[in-house]
Amino acid sequence: QVQLVESGGGLVQAGGSLRLSCAASGRAFSRYTMGWFRQTPGKDREFVATIDWIGGSTYYADSAKGRFTISRDNAKNTVSLQMNSLKPEDTAVYYCTADQAPALPTVRYQYAYWGQGTQVTVSS
């Protein structure tokens, strides 16, 4: 199994930046596709970004493309999400997720492991 713990959330003004981190423990971390989702109260958890097990391929939601960057460091068992040009609509709880998948999943049920989430709040 894989355990995931997110950190780095906080309060920022619109246009600012935050860097989220996800620390992973367990077996075979380097073989897992990793992703980030986000969720606001009353809404379904939505896809943000994903990265393959090597770190050579990434895919982003349209809302994140050009502003967010996902990366991983397999030697340190960490995954990060650099968020720039933040908007109030980016306010959500952000979740780190993992699954041993051959592609780049964008649907919640395609990921087996989840962290507890970290709150990101962007003021207008």
ABEGO torsion letter per residue (X at the ends): XBBBBBBGBEBBBBGBBBBBBBBBBEBGAAABBBBBBBBBBGBBBBBABBBBAAGABBBBBAAABGABBBBBBAAAGBBBBBBBGBBAAABBBBBBBBBBBABBBABAAABABBBAEBBBBBBX
